[in-house]
């Protein structure tokens, strides 16, 4: 597709839309997209406030869901499988709830529906401590360790070094909404099958991801991936792939 905020990873048939997490961008899905093309036409969407385009505007979850729905409609290939990590998982089930005719199935990776009480102010000190600008891509990978490959996709080069593509103040505004509302009503409105993949070392509220799968009207499955941190598809790629492929085989009748 000729859109700056969309990465077309290839494949044919069933549309599969990849939705990244906060601070991320569509290209963080590269390693997953390579094997997903066996199941359909795979595209990734840069959420508003992220990626090179960096669309600004309303940061409500419903607006992000509308962006996903718009993309699925433009593809014109029928209802899509939505695969989302963290924030992208929220946007996936929000889209499925509001636009059921556009969504065939959802995969949620390490995201919970009720984080009320959390405040972005507790994160500011941590983020402010990052050595920005980074001196090189190697510096990015070294600093972030196990998530270094993920963050290497999320920086851009300036004259003084590498900076995050996304504006931190925009990210704080996006995440602020999660601390003051819950999304259980959206979860209960999802009428398609959902797979919930939880990291063993998740920072999400305990028990919510299992409950998420149980409360989906279309039927949900829940899996905890042992040893994995928040970015499960990078930390435990074989386990993640096995779970998603088994789910897709059932949904797509393969």
Secondary structure, DSSP 8 states (H G I E B T S, - for coil): ---TTEEEEE--SSEEEEE--TT--GGGGHHHHHHHTTTSEEEEE--TT-TTT---S---HHHHHHHHHHHHHHHTSSSEEEEEETHHHHHHHHHHHH-GGGEEEEEEES--SB-TT--THHHHHHHHTS-SSBSSHHHHHHHHGGGHHHHHTTEEEETTEEEESS-HHHHHHHHHHHTT-B-HHHHHT--SEEEEEEETT--S-TTHHHHHHHH-TT-EEEEEETT--S-HHHHTHHHHHHHHHHHHHHHHT-
